[in-house]
Amino acid sequence: MIAAKVKDSIWSTRKADSLVGLKFMLVEVLGGIDAGRLMIAADTIGAGIGERVLVCNGSSARKMFGREDIPVDAAIVGIIDEDCEF
């Protein structure tokens, strides 16, 4: 799991059927060796732009949707409430 900041929404009018209805966000990794790296994450909790969030990757992200066949490798699973250093 990584900490990230939501930078923007990602809109896609054409996508795989298994992705219909999912909200995607552009997030920037906070801290560590990947600090500053941008990635796209499916939003499972309704995070907003500017919020700091928890992101899980790989098979853990797919489990958030209860399916193994969904082509998602990053999912926002929490919003960070308190200020802390990264």
N, CA, C and O atoms as a printed pandas DataFrame, in Angstrom:
     atom_number atom_name residue_name chain_id  residue_number  x_coord  y_coord  z_coord
0              1         N          MET        A               1    0.847   -1.168    0.000
1              2        CA          MET        A               1    0.000    0.000    0.000
2              3         C          MET        A               1    0.895    1.234    0.000
3              4         O          MET        A               1    1.952    1.252    0.631
4              5         N          ILE        A               2    0.456    2.260   -0.716
5              6        CA          ILE        A               2    1.234    3.494   -0.797
6              7         C          ILE        A               2    0.351    4.696   -0.456
7              8         O          ILE        A               2   -0.876    4.623   -0.527
8              9         N          ALA        A               3    0.999    5.797   -0.087
9             10        CA          ALA        A               3    0.303    7.065    0.119
10            11         C          ALA        A               3    0.438    7.878   -1.151
11            12         O          ALA        A               3    1.494    7.887   -1.783
12            13         N          ALA        A               4   -0.637    8.563   -1.525
13            14        CA          ALA        A               4   -0.634    9.364   -2.751
14            15         C          ALA        A               4   -1.556   10.558   -2.577
15            16         O          ALA        A               4   -2.358   10.615   -1.645
16            17         N          LYS        A               5   -1.426   11.509   -3.490
17            18        CA          LYS        A               5   -2.306   12.677   -3.504
18            19         C          LYS        A               5   -3.070   12.673   -4.818
19            20         O          LYS        A               5   -2.478   12.504   -5.884
20            21         N          VAL        A               6   -4.388   12.859   -4.746
21            22        CA          VAL        A               6   -5.218   12.880   -5.937
22            23         C          VAL        A               6   -4.978   14.185   -6.686
23            24         O          VAL        A               6   -5.150   15.269   -6.130
24            25         N          LYS        A               7   -4.579   14.075   -7.952
25            26        CA          LYS        A               7   -4.266   15.239   -8.778
26            27         C          LYS        A               7   -5.418   15.637   -9.696
27            28         O          LYS        A               7   -5.637   16.827   -9.925
28            29         N          ASP        A               8   -6.156   14.661  -10.224
29            30        CA          ASP        A               8   -7.197   14.971  -11.200
30            31         C          ASP        A               8   -8.073   13.751  -11.438
31            32         O          ASP        A               8   -7.739   12.643  -11.019
32            33         N          SER        A               9   -9.188   13.962  -12.109
33            34        CA          SER        A               9  -10.053   12.870  -12.554
34            35         C          SER        A               9   -9.603   12.431  -13.942
35            36         O          SER        A               9   -9.066   13.225  -14.714
36            37         N          ILE        A              10   -9.827   11.166  -14.246
37            38        CA          ILE        A              10   -9.536   10.626  -15.570
38            39         C          ILE        A              10  -10.871   10.233  -16.197
39            40         O          ILE        A              10  -11.622    9.448  -15.619
40            41         N          TRP        A              11  -11.167   10.777  -17.374
41            42        CA          TRP        A              11  -12.413   10.458  -18.067
42            43         C          TRP        A              11  -12.115    9.552  -19.247
43            44         O          TRP        A              11  -11.170    9.789  -20.000
44            45         N          SER        A              12  -12.914    8.526  -19.403
45            46        CA          SER        A              12  -12.757    7.612  -20.528
46            47         C          SER        A              12  -14.147    7.218  -21.010
47            48         O          SER        A              12  -14.877    6.510  -20.316
48            49         N          THR        A              13  -14.503    7.677  -22.195
49            50        CA          THR        A              13  -15.833    7.362  -22.712
50            51         C          THR        A              13  -15.894    5.976  -23.339
51            52         O          THR        A              13  -16.961    5.367  -23.413
52            53         N          ARG        A              14  -14.736    5.477  -23.794
53            54        CA          ARG        A              14  -14.678    4.123  -24.357
54            55         C          ARG        A              14  -13.696    3.316  -23.536
55            56         O          ARG        A              14  -12.542    3.712  -23.366
56            57         N          LYS        A              15  -14.155    2.179  -23.024
57            58        CA          LYS        A              15  -13.304    1.310  -22.210
58            59         C          LYS        A              15  -13.868   -0.103  -22.203
59            60         O          LYS        A              15  -14.983   -0.343  -22.667
60            61         N          ALA        A              16  -13.094   -1.022  -21.677
61            62        CA          ALA        A              16  -13.523   -2.416  -21.574
62            63         C          ALA        A              16  -14.816   -2.491  -20.760
63            64         O          ALA        A              16  -15.013   -1.727  -19.815
64            65         N          ASP        A              17  -15.677   -3.406  -21.136
65            66        CA          ASP        A              17  -16.967   -3.555  -20.450
66            67         C          ASP        A              17  -16.815   -3.724  -18.941
67            68         O          ASP        A              17  -17.648   -3.236  -18.177
68            69         N          SER        A              18  -15.770   -4.404  -18.511
69            70        CA          SER        A              18  -15.580   -4.652  -17.072
70            71         C          SER        A              18  -15.216   -3.380  -16.301
71            72         O          SER        A              18  -15.246   -3.377  -15.071
72            73         N          LEU        A              19  -14.870   -2.297  -17.014
73            74        CA          LEU        A              19  -14.507   -1.040  -16.355
74            75         C          LEU        A              19  -15.645   -0.016  -16.331
75            76         O          LEU        A              19  -15.517    1.044  -15.718
76            77         N          VAL        A              20  -16.745   -0.332  -16.994
77            78        CA          VAL        A              20  -17.882    0.588  -17.030
78            79         C          VAL        A              20  -18.394    0.813  -15.611
79            80         O          VAL        A              20  -18.597   -0.133  -14.851
80            81         N          GLY        A              21  -18.599    2.080  -15.270
81            82        CA          GLY        A              21  -19.103    2.432  -13.945
82            83         C          GLY        A              21  -18.032    2.739  -12.919
83            84         O          GLY        A              21  -18.344    3.215  -11.828
84            85         N          LEU        A              22  -16.771    2.474  -13.247
85            86        CA          LEU        A              22  -15.688    2.774  -12.317
86            87         C          LEU        A              22  -15.203    4.205  -12.501
87            88         O          LEU        A              22  -15.179    4.725  -13.617
88            89         N          LYS        A              23  -14.819    4.834  -11.401
89            90        CA          LYS        A              23  -14.269    6.192  -11.422
90            91         C          LYS        A              23  -12.749    6.071  -11.331
91            92         O          LYS        A              23  -12.230    5.342  -10.487
92            93         N          PHE        A              24  -12.037    6.787  -12.203
93            94        CA          PHE        A              24  -10.577    6.732  -12.214
94            95         C          PHE        A              24   -9.995    8.090  -11.847
95            96         O          PHE        A              24  -10.519    9.130  -12.247
96            97         N          MET        A              25   -8.911    8.071  -11.086
97            98        CA          MET        A              25   -8.247    9.288  -10.632
98            99         C          MET        A              25   -6.755    9.203  -10.937
99           100         O          MET        A              25   -6.157    8.130  -10.873
100          101         N          LEU        A              26   -6.164   10.349  -11.269
101          102        CA          LEU        A              26   -4.725   10.470  -11.427
102          103         C          LEU        A              26   -4.159   10.798  -10.054
103          104         O          LEU        A              26   -4.552   11.793   -9.445
104          105         N          VAL        A              27   -3.234    9.970   -9.557
105          106        CA          VAL        A              27   -2.646   10.196   -8.240
106          107         C          VAL        A              27   -1.133   10.302   -8.338
107          108         O          VAL        A              27   -0.516    9.721   -9.230
108          109         N          GLU        A              28   -0.538   11.052   -7.409
109          110        CA          GLU        A              28    0.908   11.224   -7.337
110          111         C          GLU        A              28    1.412   10.570   -6.058
111          112         O          GLU        A              28    0.938   10.883   -4.965
112          113         N          VAL        A              29    2.371    9.664   -6.197
113          114        CA          VAL        A              29    2.930    8.954   -5.052
114          115         C          VAL        A              29    3.654    9.936   -4.133
115          116         O          VAL        A              29    4.400   10.799   -4.594
116          117         N          LEU        A              30    3.422    9.790   -2.823
117          118        CA          LEU        A              30    4.074   10.622   -1.809
118          119         C          LEU        A              30    5.156    9.810   -1.106
119          120         O          LEU        A              30    4.889    8.702   -0.640
120          121         N          GLY        A              31    6.347   10.332   -1.025
121          122        CA          GLY        A              31    7.440    9.688   -0.278
122          123         C          GLY        A              31    7.999    8.441   -0.932
123          124         O          GLY        A              31    7.447    7.920   -1.902
124          125         N          GLY        A              32    9.115    7.972   -0.376
125          126        CA          GLY        A              32    9.768    6.766   -0.861
126          127         C          GLY        A              32   10.482    6.971   -2.182
127          128         O          GLY        A              32   10.597    8.093   -2.676
128          129         N          ILE        A              33   10.961    5.868   -2.751
129          130        CA          ILE        A              33   11.740    5.950   -3.988
130          131         C          ILE        A              33   10.877    6.297   -5.203
131          132         O          ILE        A              33   11.400    6.743   -6.224
132          133         N          ASP        A              34    9.566    6.096   -5.101
133          134        CA          ASP        A              34    8.669    6.418   -6.214
134          135         C          ASP        A              34    7.987    7.777   -6.046
135          136         O          ASP        A              34    7.044    8.084   -6.776
136          137         N          ALA        A              35    8.447    8.592   -5.101
137          138        CA          ALA        A              35    7.824    9.897   -4.860
138          139         C          ALA        A              35    7.737   10.697   -6.151
139          140         O          ALA        A              35    8.711   10.790   -6.897
140          141         N          GLY        A              36    6.573   11.272   -6.412
141          142        CA          GLY        A              36    6.364   12.059   -7.610
142          143         C          GLY        A              36    5.834   11.276   -8.794
143          144         O          GLY        A              36    5.368   11.868   -9.768
144          145         N          ARG        A              37    5.897    9.962   -8.726
145          146        CA          ARG        A              37    5.411    9.119   -9.821
146          147         C          ARG        A              37    3.893    9.270   -9.935
147          148         O          ARG        A              37    3.179    9.254   -8.932
148          149         N          LEU        A              38    3.413    9.416  -11.170
149          150        CA          LEU        A              38    1.977    9.508  -11.419
150          151         C          LEU        A              38    1.433    8.147  -11.814
151          152         O          LEU        A              38    2.088    7.381  -12.522
152          153         N          MET        A              39    0.229    7.857  -11.348
153          154        CA          MET        A              39   -0.421    6.604  -11.710
154          155         C          MET        A              39   -1.931    6.810  -11.730
155          156         O          MET        A              39   -2.445    7.764  -11.147
156          157         N          ILE        A              40   -2.629    5.915  -12.400
157          158        CA          ILE        A              40   -4.087    5.955  -12.452
158          159         C          ILE        A              40   -4.610    4.879  -11.512
159          160         O          ILE        A              40   -4.174    3.729  -11.558
160          161         N          ALA        A              41   -5.557    5.274  -10.654
161          162        CA          ALA        A              41   -6.138    4.340   -9.690
162          163         C          ALA        A              41   -7.656    4.400   -9.772
163          164         O          ALA        A              41   -8.239    5.475   -9.914
164          165         N          ALA        A              42   -8.288    3.241   -9.681
165          166        CA          ALA        A              42   -9.740    3.187   -9.590
166          167         C          ALA        A              42  -10.136    3.651   -8.189
167          168         O          ALA        A              42   -9.546    3.224   -7.197
168          169         N          ASP        A              43  -11.126    4.516   -8.116
169          170        CA          ASP        A              43  -11.547    5.087   -6.838
170          171         C          ASP        A              43  -12.725    4.290   -6.280
171          172         O          ASP        A              43  -13.808    4.286   -6.867
172          173         N          THR        A              44  -12.517    3.622   -5.158
173          174        CA          THR        A              44  -13.574    2.803   -4.554
174          175         C          THR        A              44  -14.318    3.537   -3.451
175          176         O          THR        A              44  -15.313    3.023   -2.940
176          177         N          ILE        A              45  -13.859    4.741   -3.064
177          178        CA          ILE        A              45  -14.442    5.405   -1.891
178          179         C          ILE        A              45  -14.902    6.836   -2.113
179          180         O          ILE        A              45  -15.386    7.471   -1.176
180          181         N          GLY        A              46  -14.766    7.356   -3.310
181          182        CA          GLY        A              46  -15.219    8.717   -3.590
182          183         C          GLY        A              46  -14.248    9.795   -3.157
183          184         O          GLY        A              46  -14.667   10.830   -2.638
184          185         N          ALA        A              47  -12.965    9.576   -3.358
185          186        CA          ALA        A              47  -11.943   10.573   -3.014
186          187         C          ALA        A              47  -12.062   11.783   -3.930
187          188         O          ALA        A              47  -12.525   11.676   -5.066
188          189         N          GLY        A              48  -11.639   12.936   -3.420
189          190        CA          GLY        A              48  -11.686   14.160   -4.206
190          191         C          GLY        A              48  -10.304   14.659   -4.576
191          192         O          GLY        A              48   -9.302   14.245   -3.992
192          193         N          ILE        A              49  -10.262   15.548   -5.547
193          194        CA          ILE        A              49   -8.999   16.146   -5.981
194          195         C          ILE        A              49   -8.391   16.907   -4.814
195          196         O          ILE        A              49   -9.080   17.663   -4.129
196          197         N          GLY        A              50   -7.083   16.701   -4.590
197          198        CA          GLY        A              50   -6.357   17.344   -3.503
198          199         C          GLY        A              50   -6.261   16.515   -2.238
199          200         O          GLY        A              50   -5.462   16.830   -1.355
200          201         N          GLU        A              51   -7.059   15.459   -2.130
201          202        CA          GLU        A              51   -7.007   14.626   -0.923
202          203         C          GLU        A              51   -5.825   13.666   -0.976
203          204         O          GLU        A              51   -5.423   13.207   -2.046
204          205         N          ARG        A              52   -5.280   13.373    0.197
205          206        CA          ARG        A              52   -4.241   12.352    0.309
206          207         C          ARG        A              52   -4.933   11.027    0.583
207          208         O          ARG        A              52   -5.837   10.942    1.415
208          209         N          VAL        A              53   -4.497    9.998   -0.126
209          210        CA          VAL        A              53   -5.209    8.718   -0.092
210          211         C          VAL        A              53   -4.261    7.539    0.077
211          212         O          VAL        A              53   -3.049    7.665   -0.098
212          213         N          LEU        A              54   -4.832    6.400    0.419
213          214        CA          LEU        A              54   -4.120    5.124    0.460
214          215         C          LEU        A              54   -4.465    4.371   -0.813
215          216         O          LEU        A              54   -5.632    4.273   -1.191
216          217         N          VAL        A              55   -3.439    3.838   -1.474
217          218        CA          VAL        A              55   -3.631    3.120   -2.727
218          219         C          VAL        A              55   -3.032    1.728   -2.590
219          220         O          VAL        A              55   -1.891    1.583   -2.153
220          221         N          CYS        A              56   -3.796    0.702   -2.962
221          222        CA          CYS        A              56   -3.230   -0.647   -3.005
222          223         C          CYS        A              56   -3.022   -1.022   -4.468
223          224         O          CYS        A              56   -3.711   -0.522   -5.357
224          225         N          ASN        A              57   -2.065   -1.906   -4.697
225          226        CA          ASN        A              57   -1.664   -2.276   -6.054
226          227         C          ASN        A              57   -1.843   -3.764   -6.306
227          228         O          ASN        A              57   -2.024   -4.552   -5.378
228          229         N          GLY        A              58   -1.787   -4.130   -7.579
229          230        CA          GLY        A              58   -1.771   -5.523   -7.995
230          231         C          GLY        A              58   -3.047   -6.278   -7.662
231          232         O          GLY        A              58   -4.145   -5.730   -7.761
232          233         N          SER        A              59   -2.899   -7.533   -7.268
233          234        CA          SER        A              59   -4.060   -8.378   -6.996
234          235         C          SER        A              59   -4.895   -7.838   -5.840
235          236         O          SER        A              59   -6.103   -8.071   -5.794
236          237         N          SER        A              60   -4.274   -7.125   -4.913
237          238        CA          SER        A              60   -5.038   -6.518   -3.816
238          239         C          SER        A              60   -6.038   -5.495   -4.347
239          240         O          SER        A              60   -7.148   -5.385   -3.827
240          241         N          ALA        A              61   -5.656   -4.757   -5.367
241          242        CA          ALA        A              61   -6.562   -3.775   -5.978
242          243         C          ALA        A              61   -7.748   -4.485   -6.621
243          244         O          ALA        A              61   -8.888   -4.049   -6.461
244          245         N          ARG        A              62   -7.497   -5.560   -7.337
245          246        CA          ARG        A              62   -8.587   -6.295   -7.995
246          247         C          ARG        A              62   -9.552   -6.885   -6.974
247          248         O          ARG        A              62  -10.751   -6.966   -7.239
248          249         N          LYS        A              63   -9.057   -7.292   -5.828
249          250        CA          LYS        A              63   -9.925   -7.880   -4.798
250          251         C          LYS        A              63  -10.934   -6.877   -4.263
251          252         O          LYS        A              63  -11.979   -7.274   -3.747
252          253         N          MET        A              64  -10.644   -5.585   -4.376
253          254        CA          MET        A              64  -11.584   -4.561   -3.926
254          255         C          MET        A              64  -12.892   -4.623   -4.723
255          256         O          MET        A              64  -13.932   -4.160   -4.254
256          257         N          PHE        A              65  -12.835   -5.193   -5.918
257          258        CA          PHE        A              65  -14.007   -5.270   -6.784
258          259         C          PHE        A              65  -14.632   -6.659   -6.774
259          260         O          PHE        A              65  -15.637   -6.897   -7.444
260          261         N          GLY        A              66  -14.039   -7.575   -6.015
261          262        CA          GLY        A              66  -14.582   -8.923   -5.898
262          263         C          GLY        A              66  -14.452   -9.752   -7.159
263          264         O          GLY        A              66  -15.166  -10.739   -7.336
264          265         N          ARG        A              67  -13.536   -9.351   -8.042
265          266        CA          ARG        A              67  -13.329  -10.072   -9.294
266          267         C          ARG        A              67  -11.846  -10.131   -9.607
267          268         O          ARG        A              67  -11.113   -9.172   -9.365
268          269         N          GLU        A              68  -11.411  -11.245  -10.139
269          270        CA          GLU        A              68  -10.006  -11.395  -10.525
270          271         C          GLU        A              68   -9.776  -11.042  -11.992
271          272         O          GLU        A              68   -8.632  -10.873  -12.414
272          273         N          ASP        A              69  -10.850  -10.929  -12.771
273          274        CA          ASP        A              69  -10.690  -10.699  -14.211
274          275         C          ASP        A              69  -10.750   -9.225  -14.594
275          276         O          ASP        A              69  -10.667   -8.904  -15.779
276          277         N          ILE        A              70  -10.891   -8.326  -13.636
277          278        CA          ILE        A              70  -10.982   -6.901  -13.937
278          279         C          ILE        A              70   -9.568   -6.337  -14.157
279          280         O          ILE        A              70   -8.679   -6.601  -13.347
280          281         N          PRO        A              71   -9.341   -5.567  -15.234
281          282        CA          PRO        A              71   -7.993   -5.081  -15.540
282          283         C          PRO        A              71   -7.622   -3.806  -14.774
283          284         O          PRO        A              71   -7.394   -2.755  -15.373
284          285         N          VAL        A              72   -7.566   -3.911  -13.456
285          286        CA          VAL        A              72   -7.205   -2.787  -12.580
286          287         C          VAL        A              72   -6.007   -3.222  -11.750
287          288         O          VAL        A              72   -6.018   -4.311  -11.176
288          289         N          ASP        A              73   -4.973   -2.386  -11.677
289          290        CA          ASP        A              73   -3.824   -2.736  -10.850
290          291         C          ASP        A              73   -3.531   -1.711   -9.761
291          292         O          ASP        A              73   -2.509   -1.804   -9.082
292          293         N          ALA        A              74   -4.430   -0.723   -9.588
293          294        CA          ALA        A              74   -4.302    0.231   -8.486
294          295         C          ALA        A              74   -5.702    0.699   -8.088
295          296         O          ALA        A              74   -6.527    1.008   -8.948
296          297         N          ALA        A              75   -5.961    0.749   -6.785
297          298        CA          ALA        A              75   -7.270    1.181   -6.293
298          299         C          ALA        A              75   -7.098    2.065   -5.059
299          300         O          ALA        A              75   -6.302    1.763   -4.170
300          301         N          ILE        A              76   -7.850    3.150   -5.020
301          302        CA          ILE        A              76   -7.877    4.010   -3.836
302          303         C          ILE        A              76   -8.773    3.333   -2.811
303          304         O          ILE        A              76   -9.941    3.055   -3.083
304          305         N          VAL        A              77   -8.215    3.066   -1.621
305          306        CA          VAL        A              77   -8.955    2.316   -0.599
306          307         C          VAL        A              77   -9.144    3.086    0.704
307          308         O          VAL        A              77   -9.821    2.598    1.609
308          309         N          GLY        A              78   -8.562    4.276    0.819
309          310        CA          GLY        A              78   -8.720    5.056    2.034
310          311         C          GLY        A              78   -8.307    6.498    1.821
311          312         O          GLY        A              78   -7.535    6.817    0.916
312          313         N          ILE        A              79   -8.845    7.377    2.689
313          314        CA          ILE        A              79   -8.467    8.788    2.686
314          315         C          ILE        A              79   -7.687    9.061    3.964
315          316         O          ILE        A              79   -8.135    8.709    5.055
316          317         N          ILE        A              80   -6.526    9.683    3.832
317          318        CA          ILE        A              80   -5.664    9.986    4.982
318          319         C          ILE        A              80   -6.221   11.225    5.672
319          320         O          ILE        A              80   -6.332   12.285    5.055
320          321         N          ASP        A              81   -6.572   11.094    6.953
321          322        CA          ASP        A              81   -7.193   12.180    7.707
322          323         C          ASP        A              81   -6.190   13.114    8.358
323          324         O          ASP        A              81   -6.421   14.322    8.411
324          325         N          GLU        A              82   -5.089   12.587    8.853
325          326        CA          GLU        A              82   -4.159   13.382    9.644
326          327         C          GLU        A              82   -2.937   13.786    8.838
327          328         O          GLU        A              82   -2.510   13.067    7.934
328          329         N          ASP        A              83   -2.383   14.936    9.172
329          330        CA          ASP        A              83   -1.134   15.368    8.530
330          331         C          ASP        A              83    0.015   14.533    9.052
331          332         O          ASP        A              83    0.120   14.289   10.254
332          333         N          CYS        A              84    0.872   14.099    8.155
333          334        CA          CYS        A              84    2.079   13.377    8.541
334          335         C          CYS        A              84    3.105   13.556    7.429
335          336         O          CYS        A              84    2.750   13.883    6.297
336          337         N          GLU        A              85    4.354   13.344    7.747
337          338        CA          GLU        A              85    5.444   13.485    6.791
338          339         C          GLU        A              85    5.568   12.226    5.936
339          340         O          GLU        A              85    5.357   11.116    6.424
340          341         N          PHE        A              86    5.913   12.403    4.658
341          342        CA          PHE        A              86    6.159   11.259    3.780
342          343         C          PHE        A              86    7.534   11.376    3.232
343          344         O          PHE        A              86    7.966   10.520    2.461
